[in-house]
C-alpha cells in the first residue's frame, strides 16, 4: 500500500499501530515525529466535538502539503464522513469512504432510527422543532417526568441534554429540529463495534459506555470492556444478535467497514440508540487486546472490508481494559499530577497535553486519557457505578455550611474516597510511631479535634483521592484538592502492644484489635463461614490464623486492663460457630465483668433462644448488635451465602426480645451496608429497624482488596450525603440516632454526634 496517514482526533488512537501508518494528522497530538497536531501547533486545546473552522483549515492544509510532497500518499480517516468536507484533491487520496448519502442517513440520529425500526427497537422518540421543545408540550408525547433532547447531528454527548421540569431550555434554537426521548433512568449504555464486508459481519466484544451528567449534558467519558462481562448473558446475546442484524441490513445498503452501535439496556429491554459510522474512542482498547492474540487490527480489517476480499471470522478474545478521558469539566488541576503518576494507571495518553501548564478555561476540552487494566465501573442493582475516585465531582459546596466546614459531609467524603499521605507526611508520621493499621484497609485519624474517621488508605483507586494528609511546620493537616480543611491526628500502635504475645506464643493482634477507645476481642480465630467457604463476599477477615483458646483471651484481657487506656470492650469479629459460640462469648463477658465495670458491646449473629439473650445480659453485656447487613434477604443470600440464610423474621424476633431486655433507647442495634440494597429498600430497612426500637448503624460498602467484591464500586458520594440526611430524619422521628452512640466508635459509620 502507498504511504498511509491517519486523520483523526487523537494521536493516541493509533498508538499500537505504528507499522501501518507513515504518520498522522490529528487535533490532539505531540507534534513529534510524523504527527501534525492542530492543538500543539497552535498552543491551545479545543473541544473537538464542536465545529472549528480553524482546525478544519489546519487539517486541510496539512493534508495538501503531504499530497504535494508525495503523490502516492493516502489518508484513512477516523470519521470518513469528514472527507466530504474537504475538496476533491483530498478525497481522491482518501480510502475506505462510504457513500455520502448513506453516511448522512446514519449520522442523522432521528433518520437512522426510522430507517432501522424494521430491524431493531429504538428508544421511543419524536422529532420536534425548537419552538415545540417546551416541557409541557413534550409531556404530551410521553408518560415521563424527565426527557432527553438531542441535536440530530452531535457526538460525545455534546448535544445531548437531560431535561427536568422547571429547568430553562436555553440551549434550544427555535428553528432547529431535535430528537426527543423519555429519559430512561439507570439505563446501561453499551457500545458494540462491527465491521461489514461483502461476505461477512465481524462482531467484537462490546463495552459499557461511561456517561456522566454535567450541567445537564450527558457526556461520554470512557469505556469499560471488563464491566461489560458482568452484563446478563441473555442481554449479551441480544446485543450480539441485534448488532449482526443491523450489520446485515446495512450490508445490503452498501455500507462497508467499521462502525459503532450504541444501545441502552434497561431491565430485559434492549433499545437501539444510534450508529456511529466511524471508529470509536474505545477502538484502541480492542486493538490492544487483538494485538495480544496476534490478530489484525480494526484499521487493517476495516481496509480489507473495502477491498471486497473474503473477510474471515476473528478468533474470540477478551478485552481486559477500560479507559477514561479527563477534560476541563471533570478534573481539578490539583489532582492531575496524582492521577498521571498513579501506579493504578496502566497507561497515560497525554496527546500533547502538558500537565504543568494552566488548564483551558473553556468547558469540555480534552486534556488526557488513562487506560486501566482493571474495571473502573461496576453494575449494582442494574445501575452503573463509576468509581467515585475516577471522577470526583466538586463536592466543596456539600462540605460547607455558612462558610464553615459541614463536618458530617467531610467525614462521609473521606469514608468514601480515602486519603493519601504525602512523602513528607509519611516521613513525619514514621518518626512519631508505627501507624496503626485499622480495619477495612484503613487508618484511624482525628480531624476538627474530635471527629474520628476510619479512612481508607489501601483500597482500589485511593491514589486518585482528592484528599491528602500533608505536612508543614511540624503539623499534619488534611487538604481537599489542595485546600486546607483541618489539622490531623493519626492513631499509632501503643508501644505496649508492639510485638506482644501470650505465654503460649499467640500474637496479641490475632486476638484483639485496638480501635480508638475500645478493645475488640475476636472469640473465633477464624470465622466459621470462612472455614466452610460460605463467607460474606465483602469480608476480608483472614482465612487462617494462629489457634488460641479462652486462656489466651483472658491473658490479653488482663494485660489490656493493666496497661492500656481504653473505654470499653467489643466482642465480635467473625462468627465462632454456626450456633453462635454463646458459651465462649458468655465466658469472655463474665471474665471481663469479674475484672472491670467497663461497658461490653457484643456484635454477633442473632441467637435462636430468649434464654441465650438473658444469659448474655446476665454475663455483663451492656449493648448488642445483630447486624442484618443487607435488608433484602434474597440479595443477602447472594452476597452472604452463609449469614444470608438467616431470615428477616429471625432477626425481627430476636430484636423484639432484645429490646425487652436492653431497652429501646439504643442499646440494641443492627448494621446495614449501603451499596447492595436499592435506595428504597435501604430506607425501608432503616425505618423498620427504628419502628422495632433498634438503633440503625449505616456502613458504606467499601470494596476491600482480596475479597470477591474488590472490583465492585462504592456508591456516589453525593448520593451518600442525601442518604445520611434521609436516614437521620427517619431515626429522629423514632427518638433514635444513627448509631453507634460512642463518638469514637462512629469512625467507620454514616453518623455524626456533635462534640
N, C-alpha and C positions, 0 to 999 in steps of 0.2 A: 504493500500500500504506500501511496505517496506520504509525505510528511503530514502528520495529523496533529492538529491543535485542539485543545479542549476550550470551550467557551461556556462559562457558567458563573454562578455567584461566588464560589469559594475555591481557592486553590486546593484546599484540603480534600475536596470531593474526589480527587484522583490521586491521593497520597499513596495508595497501594499500586498504582498503575503506571509507574514511570516509564516502563519499556514500551507502552502502547503509544504514548503521546510525545511528540517532539517538544511541546511546550503548552502554555495555557494563557488565555486572556480572561481575566476574572474581575469581578467587582472588588472582592477582598483577596489579598494575597501578599506575598513577601516582596515582590518585585525583584527577586533574586533569580539567578539562572535564566531560564526561559519563561518565567512568569511575568506577565504585564498586568499590573493591578491598578484599577482606577483610583481606589481609595489611597493606596500607598503613594501613587504618583501625585495626588493632589493634597496629601497630608490631612485628610479628613475622611470620616466614615459616614455612609448614608444608610437610609432604610431601603433595602433592596426590594422590598415588597411594594414600593410606591414608584410610579413613573419618575424617571430622572433624565431630562434631556441631555445634560452634560455627560452623564455616564454613557448613554447611548452613543453620543458623538465620539467619546473616547474609544469605545469598543469598535465602532465602525472604522475610525482612523487607524487603530492598531491592526485590524484585520486587513485593511487595504495595504498597509505597509508590508505585511507578511506576504500578501499576494504579489506585490511589486518586487519584493526581494526574491521570490521563488514561485513561479507559476504552477509548480507541482503541489503546492500546499493545499490541504483540505481542512475543513472545520467540522467538529462534532459538537453540537450544542446540548447543554443540559436541558434546555427547553427549546425544541425545534420550532415552536410557534414564533419565536423571536426572529427567525431567519427572514420572515416576510416583512419585518420592519426595516430591513436593510435593502440596499439596491441589488440589481441583478448580478453584478460582479461578485459580490459576497455570496449570494445564493448559488451561483454556479460552482463555487468551491465548497459548498456545504453538503454534507452527506446525511443520509438517514432522515429525510424530511417527508412527512406525510402531507397529503392533500390539504390545502389551506382551508377549504370549506369544512372538511371533516374535523380539523383541529378547532375551528371556530365553534362548531357544534358541541364538541366535547368540553371546551373551555367555558362555555356558557352554562352556568350551573342549572338554570331552570330548563333550558332546552335539552340539556343532557338527560335530566330526569324524565322528561316527557318521552324522549326517544327510547330510553331503556326501560320504561314502565312495562313493556311487553316481556321483559326478561327478568326484572327484579322488582322488589317492593321498595320504593323510595320513602324517605321520611315524608309525611304529609306536608304539602306546601301549596302556596298560591303565589302568583306574581302580582305585585301592586305598584302603582306609581307612587312617587314620593308624597304626593298630595293625599293619597289614600292611606299612607302609613301613619295612622292615628290609633292610639292604643284601643280606644273603644270600638273603632271600626274593625281592627284586627280580631277582636274578641268575637265578632260576628261569624268568623270563619272557623274558629277552633274552640273547643272546650278546654281552655287552658288559662292560667294566670300569667305565665311567662312565655316569651316568644324569642325567636332568633330572626333577625333581619340581616340579610346578606347582600352585598354588592354582587351582581351576577358575575363580574369579572374581577376576582381578587384572589390573593393567595396568602398563606401563612396566618390566616385569621385576621389580617389587617382590615378587611371589610366586613367582618362578622361580629354582630353585636347581640348581647343578651339583654332583652328589654323586659322591664317590670312596670307595673302600674305607677303612675305619677312621675316617672323619670322623663326628662326632656329628650326629644329626638332631634337634638341639634345637629347631628351629622347628616341628616336626610337632605338630599337635593330634590326639590319639588318635581322636576320634570324627568327624573331618572326612574328606572324600574328596578324593583328589588324582589328578592326571593324571601318569602316569609314562611316560617315553620313554627310549630309549637316547640317550646324548649323541653327536651326530654331529660329530666333530672337524673344525674348519675349514669347517663348512657356512656358506654365504653367505646371510645373512638379507636378504630382499628384500621391500619393501612396494609394493603397487600400489593406486592409487585407481581406483574405478569409480563411475559414477553410473547408477542404474537408474531408468528411466521406464517407462511402459506400452508405449512403442513402440520403445525404444532402450536399448542398453547403451553408455555412453561410457567409453572406456579412456584413462587418462592415463599419461604417462611414469613408470615406476617409479623407485624409489630403492633404493640399498643402505642397509640399516639398520646403524648403528654400535652394536654391543653390546659392552660391556666387563664382564668378570667382576670384581666387587668383593665381597670377603667371601662368596664362593660364589654370590652373586646375579648373574644375567645381566641387567644393567640397560641400558635404552635411553638413548642419549645424543645421537643425532642422525641425520641423513640425508645421503646424498651422491648427488645425481642425476647428477653428472658421472661419477663412478666407474662407475655402472651401465652407461654406454655402452660400457665395455670388456668387459662380460659377453659370452660367446659368443653369436653371433647366433641360433643354433638354440635356445639356452636362453631368449633374449629372446622368441622366437616362442612357446615353450611357456608362458612366463609370461602373455603376452597371450591366447593361446587358452584357457588354463585359467581365467584371470580372467573372460573373457567367458562361458565355460561356467557358472561359478559364478553370474554375474550373471543369465544366462537362467533358471537353476533358481530362484533367489530371486525373480526377476520373477514367476514363476508362483505363488509363495507370497505375493505381495502386497507385497514389500519395495519401497520407493521411496527414492530419494535417494542420498547419498554413503556409501561405506564404504571401509575399507582392508582389503586381504587380505595376510596375511603368508605367505611361502613360505620354504623352506630349499632352497638349491641345493647339491648335492654331486655332483661328477663329472658324469655325464649324467642324474642323477636330480633331479626336481622334487617336493618334498614340500610338501603343504599344512599350514600350522601353525594359523592361526586367522583369524577375521574380527573386525574392529573396526567395528561398525555406527555409525560416527560420523565426524567429521572427524579428521585426524591432526595430530601435531606438525609434520609436514612439509608440510601443506596450504598453508601460507603461501608456500612456495617455488614451488609450482605457480602460485599466484595472481600472484606477481611475474613469472613467465615469461609467463603468459597475458596479463597487462596489456601487455607489450611487443608482443604480436601483436594487441592490441585485441580480445580475446575476453572473454566474460563470465567472471566468477569462479566458483570452485567453489560458493560460497554462492548465487550467483544461479542457477546451473544446478540446484543442489540444490532450491531453491524451485520452479523451473519443473517439476521432475520430479514434484512432488506435485500440480501443477495439471492433470495429465492432458493437457497440451498436447503437440504434436508436437515432440519434442526433436531438434534437428538434430545431425549429427556435428560434432565440433570439427575445427578445422584443425590438422594436425600441427605440433608445436612442440618445441623442446628446452628443457631447464631447466639453465641454466649456473650452478647454485648448490649449495651444501652448507651445513649448519648443525650446530652443536654446542652442547649445553647444559652449562653449568657448575653443579655442585651442591656441597654441602659436602663430599662424599666424593671429588671428583675435581679439586679445585683447592686450592692452597696460597695463603693470604692474600697473601703477598708477590708472587705472580705476577699478581694481579688487575689492578693498575694497568698493568702491562706489556701484558697482553692487550687490555684495553679501549682503550688508546692506540695499539695497533699499527696501522700503515698496511696491514698484510696482512689486516685485517678489513674486510669490505665494510660491515657494519652491526652495531652492538651493540644488543641489545634488553634493556634493564635491567628493564622491568616493575616499576618501583618500587624495585628494589634500589639501595642507596646504597653505592658502593664504599668509602667511608671509615668505614663502621660495622663493628663487630665481627661476625664471622660467627656464625650459629647453631651451637650445639654438636651438634644432632641430625643424624643421617645423612639423606642423600637429600633435602635441602632445596634447591629450585630457587633459584638466585641470578640468573643472566642467561644470555642466549643470543647466540651470534655467528653471523652469516651471512657466508659467503665466496663470492666469485665465481671460485673455483678449487676443485679437489678437495682434500679433506683425508684421504681414504683411497685406497688403490690395491690392486689384486689382483696377487699374486705367487705363482706356483706354486699357483693356485687357492685362495689364502689371503688373507683381507682384512687389510691392514695400515693401521692408523690412524697418521698421522704422530706420532712419539714426542714431538714438542713440543706437539701439540694437547692430548693427555692425557699428563702425565708422572706415573706412579705414584711414590710416595715411595721413592726408591732409597737413602735415607740408610743403612738397615741394610746394604746391599750395599757401601757405601763405608767402612764402619767395621770394624775388627778389633781386639778387645781395647782399645776406647776410642781406638784410633789410626786415622788415615785409611788405608784399604786402597788404596794408590796405583794398582795396575793398574785397578781398577774406576772410580776417579776419572778416569783417563785415558780409559777406554772410554766413559764417560758424556759426557765433553767432546767426544770424536770424533764421537759420535752426535747430541748436542744442540746443539753450537755454543755461542757466547757472545755477550754484548752488552757494549759499553763504555758506562758512564755518561757523560753530558756532561762531568763533571769529569775522569774518567779519560781521555777522548779529548783534552780540552784539555791535560792534563798530558803525555800521550804526544806530542802535536804539538810541544810545546816541546822534547822530548828528541830529536826527529829525525823522519824520514819512516818511518812504519810499513811494514815490508817486506810486500808482498802475496805471500803464499806460494801454492803450487799448490793447486788444488781449492777456490777461493773462500774462502781461509782466511788466518790469520796464524799465525806461529810464536811460541809462548810457552814459558816455563820456569816450572814450579811445583815446590815442595818442593826448590828449589835445583838439582836435577839431572834433573828429569823433563821431557823435551822433547815438546811436543804441537803438532801441526798442527790448530788448532781452527777450525772453520767460523765465518765471520763474515757471509757474504753468501749463504747458501743459503736455500732456502724455509723459512719459519717459524722462522728463527733468532731473530727478535724475540720469540718465545714461550719461548725457552730459560730454564730455571730458573737458569742460570749467568750471573753478572755479573762483569766486571772493574771494580772500583771504586777510588776514590782517597781517601786521607785521610792527613794529616800527612806529606806528602812520599813516600808509598808507594802503589804499586798492589797490590791484593790481589784474590783470587778468592773469590766467595761463591756459595753454593748455597741458593736460597730464603731469602736474607737472612743466612745463617750463614757465618761466615768459614771458609775452607779453607786458604789458603796465600797468601803473598806471590807476586807475579807479575813476571816479566821479559818484556818484549816485544822481539822482534827488529826492528831498524831497518836500513834500507838503508845500507851503508857509504858515506860521503861520496865515497870514491874511485871508486865505481861510478855515482854520480848523473849522469845525462845523458851518460855516456861513450859515444863512438862510435869505430869503427875508422877507419883512414885513408880508406877508401872510403865512409864515411858510414853504416855499419850500426850501429844501437844495440847496445851490448853485451848488453842484456837480451833481444834477439832471438836471440842465440846461446847465452848462458849463463844459468844461474839459480843464485843463491847460496842455499843452504838449510843453516842451522846450520854444520856443519863441512865441507861439501862444495861443490864447484863442479860443476854438471851442465852438460854440453855437448850441445847438440842438433845432431846431424850433419845433419839434414834441416830446411831452413827450414819445410817443410810436410810432414806425414805423407803418405805415398803413398796410404794408404787414404782420407784426406780428399780428396786430389786426384781419386780415382776414385769418390768418392761411395759408398764401402763402409766407412765409418769405424765404429768401435765406438760404439754409441749412448750410452754413458755418458761419452764423452771430450769435453772442452771445449778441446782444442788448437786454435789458430787455423787457419782455412781459408786465410788469406792472411798473408803475412809478407814482409819485405824479403829479397830473394835475397842469398845470401852464398856464399863459396867457402872452400876449405881455407886460403887465406892469411888471410882474415878470422878464421877459427877459431884459427889459430896466433897471430895478433896478440893475441886475447883471452887465450889461454893464457899467453903471455909476460907480459902485463900483470898477470894474477891472481897468477902466481908471484912477481912482483916486488913487488906492493903489498898483496895480501890475505892474511890469515892464515886458513888452512883446512887440513884434514887429508888429504882425498883427492878424487879425481875420480870422477864418474859420467858415462858416455857413454850417452845414451838420451834419449827424449822424442820419440816419433814414429818411424815406420819409414821409412828412406831410400828403399828401392825394394822391389818385390815379391821380389827376390832377396836383399834384406837390406842392401845397401850395404857389403859387407865390406871393399872396397878403401879406402873413405874412413875407415871405423872403424879399420882397421888402421893407416892413415896417422896418424890422430889419436893413437892409443895409442903408436905408435912415436915421434912427436914429443914427447909428454909424457915418455916414458921417457928420451929423449935429454936432457931438461932437468931431470928430477926423479925421485926414487925414491918418490914418493907412490903409494899404492895406487890402482889404476884398476879401477873396477867397471863392467861392461857389462850393460845391460839391453836386450834385443832379442828379435826373433823367432828361433826356432831355425834355425841354418844347416842346409844339406842335406848337407854332407860333413864327414867327420872331419878332412880336411885344413884346412878353414876353422877348425875349433876349434884345431888345432895352431898355425895362423898367428896366431890371436888371442892364444894363450898366449905365443908367441914375441915378439909385439909388446909384451908387458909387461902384459897384462890379468891381474889377480890374482883377480878374482871375477866370476862370471857369473850372470845371472838370465834364464831363458827363461820368461816368465810365461804360464801357461795361462789365467789369469783365471777361466774358467768350466770346471769339470771335465766336466760333461755336455756333450759336443761337439755333440749335436743342438740343445740350447738355446743353446750358444755361437754357433752359426751364425745364430740368430735375432737375438741381441744384437750380435754382431760379424760382420757379413756378409762382411768381408774376412779378418780374422785368424781367424775361426771356421772357416775352411776347412782350417786346419792340424789334422790329426788327432791324436788322443791318441797313436797309435803313433809319429807323427813326433816328438812331444815325448819319449816314453819312449826312443826310440832315441838321441836327442841327449843325454838325461840320462845314459844308460849310458856313452857315450863321454866326456862332460864329467867325470863322476866319476873316470874313469880318469886324466884329465889334472890336474884340480884337487883331487881327493880327495873324501872323503865326510864331511868334518867341518864343512861349512857354507859352503864357497866356491862351491858350485853351488846355486842357489836357483830357486824358482818361486813366483809370487804367485797366490793365489786370492782372489776377491772374494766375501765373504759377502753374500747378498742376491738371488742368482739361483738357485744350486743349492738343492735341498731340504736339510734338515738332515742326513739320512742320506747323501746323495750327497756333501755337502761333507766330512763326516767321513771318508768313504771316500777322497776325494781327498787329504786330509791324510795319511792312513795310507799310501796308495800312494806319495806323494812320499817319505815317510820311509823306506819299505821300499827305495826305489831310491837312498837316500843323498843325497837332495835336501832341503835345508833349506826348509821351508814358510814363506811370508810370507802373512799374512792382512790383507787390506784390507776395510774395511766399505764397502758400497755407499753412495755419497754422491751424491744427485741434484743435479747442477750446472746452474745457470741456462744457458739457451740450448742445451741438449742435448735430444735426442729423449726422454730419460728424466727430464727435470726434474720431472715430476709423479708419478713413482714414489716410493714412500716407503722409507726405510731400515728395517732390522729393529728390533724392540723392544729396548730397552736391556737389560732383564733377560735376554732370550734371549742377548744377546752375552756377558753375564757367564758364563753356563753354557757357551757355545761356547768361550770362551777357556780355561776350565778343562779341558774335554774335549780340545781340541786340544793344550794344553800337556802333558797326560798322554800323549797319543799320541807327541808329539815326544820326550819324556823317555825313553819306552820304547825309542826307537831312538838314544839318546845324542845327540839334536839339541835345538835350541831353536827357538822361533818367531822367525824372523828379521825383519830382518837383524841381524847381530852388533853393528854400530855402534849405540851407545846413542842418539846424536843422530839417526841415520837411521831410528830406530824411531818417529819422531814422528808418522807417519800410519798406523801398523800396529797390529794387535792383538798386542802383545808388550810385555814388560817385563823389564828387566835391573836388578837391584838395584845401586845405586852405593855 
